[in-house]
Amino acid sequence: KEMLLERGNSVFDRAKAETPEEAQEIMRNALLSDVFLMSTNSMTEDGELFNIDGRGNRLAALIYGPKEVFIVLGTNKIVKNLDEAYKRVRHTVAPMNAKRLGSKTPCAVTGHCSECKGPNSICCHMLTTRNSFIPGRIKIFIINEELGF
C-alpha cells in the first residue's frame, strides 16, 4: 500500500526492511535526504529539544545531513525546562519505547528506568538541541493534541 508521502518522492522507511543490514542501509541513505521527518522525545517551553536514541541515526539526521528536518510533535511532549525533559524521556518515553521495540532491557520489563548501559540499551545517545546552525533548517510543527509518548 502506497503512503501519500511516497507519491513522487523517494521514502527511506526502515520499517520496510527485510533484514537488519537492509535497515542499516536505509538509515544511512536517509542521512542524505532532502527532508528528514521525525518527532522529538521532548521540547521545552523555550524550544529546546531533548532526545535519546539507541543507534543515533535519528539524532545524526537532526544534527547534520538532510537539507531540512521536519519535526512533528503533540502538546504532550512540551515541558517546562531541560530537567523536566530529561525526566520525561528517561522515565516515561524510554521505557515505553523499549517495550514497543521488544528490547531486552530492565525498563522494558518494569516500566521504570534503571539507568542501564547494557548492549540492548536504547539510551545510548542523549542530545539537547538549542537551535540550528543553518537558519530555518529545522522546522517544528506542534499539533494541538497528544501524539505518541
N, C-alpha and C positions, 0 to 999 in steps of 0.2 A: 504494500500500500504506500503510495507516494504522499509525503508530507508537503504541505504548502510551501515550506522553505526550499524544498528540492526542485521546485519549478523554475528552471532557468539558472540554477545555482549548483555548484559542487558542494555537497554537505559531507563533512567528516564526522561520522557518528560511530563512536567506539562500541556502542551497544549492538551494532550490526556485525561486529567482528565474529569470525568463527573460531579463531584461535587467539591465545594471548599475544603471539607475535604479530598477528594482524591488528589487534587492538593497539599495540605499541606503535605500529607504523601509522595508523590513523591519528593517534595523538600527536605524533611528530609532524605529520602533514598539517594538522590544524594550527600549528605554531606559525605557519607561513601563509595563513589565510588572510583574506581581505577583512573579514569580520569574524570575531570570536564572540559567541553568545554564551553567557554564563549567568549564574546567580552569585550571590555572596553569602557567606555564613552569617555576617552581621555588619551593620553600619551604624556609626554613632550619629547623634543628632547634629554634629558638626560636619558630617560627611566622610569621616574616615572609615575605611573598610578593614575588617579583620577576618582573615580566612585561615583555615587549617586544611592541609591536603596530604594525602599519602604519597603518591608518586611525584607530585609537584607540577604536573603538566598544566593544570588549570591556572596555577599561580604564575608559572612561566609565561603563559599567554597573556595574563593580566599585566605583567611587568613589561614584556617586550616580545615583539614578533608580529602579531596581526596588526594590520593598519588601524583597525578600530576595534574596541571592545564594548559590547552592549551588555550591561548588567541589568537584569530584571529581578526585582525583589518585592516581597509583600511587606506591609507595615509591621508584621510580627518580628521582622529582623532588625528593626530600628531600636537602638538602645541609647541610654544617656551618654556613656563615655567608654573608653577603651577597657577599663576594668570590667564593666558590665558586659562588653562584647566578649572578652576572654572567658568570663564565667559562663555566658550563654553557649558559646561554641564548645568549650571543653566539657561542660556538664549536661548539656541538653542535645546539641547538634551532633557532636562526635559519637556519643553512644547510639543515637538513633541511626546515623549513617552506618556505623559499624554493623549494627543488626541488619539493616537493609541490604548491605553488601555481603552478608554472611561471613564477616570477619571472625577469626578465632582470637578475639581479644577479650579481656575481662569485662570491658564495658558493654560489649555485645550481649553478654550473658546477664550481667547485673543491672545494666541501665545506668551505671554510675562510673564516672571517670576514675581510674586508678593510677593515672599518670604513667601508664605502661610505655615501655620503649622496645617492646619485642619486635620480631620480624614481621608480624602481621599488623602492626600499629598503622592506623590511618591518620595519625597525628605527627607525621614526620617533619612537616614544614609549616611554620606559622608566619604569617605575613600581615603587617599593617601597611596599608596604602593610604598615604595622606593626600596625594594629588598625582597628576601625570606630568612628566617632564615635557611631553608633547601636548600642548594645549588642545583640548577638545577630543583627544583620542579615546578617552573613556567616557561613555555616556550611560547615565544611570536612569532607569525607568522604574519609578515606585508605583506599584499597583495598590490601590486603596482597599486591600483585603489581605487575609492571611494566606500566604503561599509557602508551601514546603515547610521545612523546620530548621 
